[in-house]
Amino acid sequence: MKILILGAGQVGGALAENLASENNDITLIDINADRLRELQDRLDISTVQGRCSHPHIMRKAGAEDADMLIAVTNSDETNMVACQIAYSLFRIPTKISRIRATSYLTRANLFGNDAIPIDVLISPEQLVTKYILQLLEFPGALQVLDFADGKAQLVGVKAYYGGPMVGQQLSQIRLHMPKVDTRVAAIFRRNRSIIPTGDTIVEADDEVFFIAASDHIMPVMSELRRMDKPYKRVVIAGGGNIAQRLAESTESRYQVKIIEQNQDRCLQLSENLDRSIVIHGHASDKELLLSENIENTDIFCALTSDDEANIMSSMLAKRLGARKVISLITNPAYVDLVQGGEIDVALSPQTITIGSLLTHVRKGDMTNVHSLRRGAAEAIEIVAHGDSRTSKVVGKHLSEIDLPEGVTIGAIVRDDTVIIAHKHVVIETDDHVILFLLNKKQIRQVEKLFQVGFAFF
């Protein structure tokens, strides 16, 4: 597939890296020549320097025969204009745009071929907010991911000393919970991935990823670790768009405080929020945190635009007694350094955003793509089509399907029923199949596996 990516920032660069590794023809456009040179030196991509929305620059990048345009510059307006030009001048079939401003996103009739021709809208702020909300819903979880419109969920938890399953085989879960069906899809132990089997023994500090029907998640979590008490008190460091969205979504259920250093922004937040308490100050001010009873805080979310400030305020809050800390980190190099120590969860907005983008780029009827372990692995949801003559998976028992090495099937969602993967299960047409790839480079083989033969048409 020939893809134009507009914007070589953190998201654009990471997206180019992901797509180039999957044998796509990628051209990256940006005004920053140094950034383009850096990416071209290590990736198999083409680059064009210039303003992303200018027609002659897009033509130079090959827009006339491009299959897809992905606009992820830092400017909503540039992204929208680029999509309009891609449609009006070059008839690019698929146009994806990152849009941040709420005032644009809330206008239902603004986007479409009879208005601004954007096929897929991506809002990093919305995606990150949803991600944090799910972590609030499941205390103790490291990651919570939805499949099949929330009917099935994948949850990552850290197994702690004293947990019921630590030191026992995974097969014991079924004995402990005979009425609950679940499957452990992956285990990460000391930064190494393990494909779990029934006789795999859970060790303390393992990161265990399991899938189950959404109403079975809490019972399974209680088997893998001591259950945390529900959260009540939330402190948010930073008053940007994500912080405001999070406060708006949680203030009716939690006691929410926002710490923001800009006084004008504090006033805006106070006017826009109903119950949240807005505090003017620095989140890394020890005396301020102590005065706000940080030791009684259930969850501290550092959501400023400054990685270093987020890391330092999170570490300080944790040392002062906050139960759990979440830090937003845009620099991928920092994420692996800090998570698992004093920072419980390091959120990478690029990783979350790219997963959503890949859903629309990958071949086949793929409805969800989620990164695990900060991009090292993937969980995907793909719809099975065809019949036993035209498909390599439909009509077959799971034990008969030749999966690539490191790929496992975790569950199948059929209509409203979640079926956990066992050898005797047979895949039917229109099943939503949830797979785990310990090495995301296997994605092409998975796509081929689910392709429908010509006889189907």
Secondary structure as UniProt FT lines:
FT   STRAND          2..6
FT   HELIX           10..20
FT   TURN            21..23
FT   STRAND          25..30
FT   HELIX           33..42
FT   STRAND          46..49
FT   TURN            52..53
FT   HELIX           55..60
FT   TURN            61..62
FT   HELIX           63..65
FT   STRAND          68..71
FT   HELIX           76..88
FT   TURN            89..90
FT   STRAND          94..98
FT   HELIX           102..105
FT   TURN            108..109
FT   TURN            113..114
FT   STRAND          120..122
FT   HELIX           124..137
FT   TURN            139..140
FT   STRAND          141..147
FT   TURN            148..151
FT   STRAND          152..158
FT   TURN            161..162
FT   TURN            164..167
FT   TURN            170..171
FT   HELIX           172..176
FT   TURN            178..179
FT   STRAND          183..189
FT   TURN            190..191
FT   STRAND          192..194
FT   TURN            198..199
FT   TURN            204..205
FT   STRAND          207..213
FT   HELIX           214..216
FT   HELIX           217..224
FT   STRAND          233..237
FT   HELIX           241..250
FT   TURN            251..253
FT   STRAND          255..260
FT   HELIX           263..272
FT   STRAND          277..280
FT   TURN            283..284
FT   HELIX           286..291
FT   TURN            292..293
FT   HELIX           294..296
FT   STRAND          299..302
FT   HELIX           307..319
FT   TURN            320..321
FT   STRAND          324..328
FT   HELIX           332..338
FT   TURN            340..342
FT   STRAND          345..347
FT   HELIX           349..361
FT   STRAND          366..372
FT   HELIX           373..375
FT   STRAND          377..383
FT   TURN            388..390
FT   TURN            394..395
FT   HELIX           398..400
FT   TURN            405..406
FT   STRAND          407..414
FT   TURN            415..416
FT   STRAND          417..420
FT   TURN            423..424
FT   TURN            429..430
FT   STRAND          432..437
FT   HELIX           440..442
FT   HELIX           443..449
FT   HELIX           454..456
//
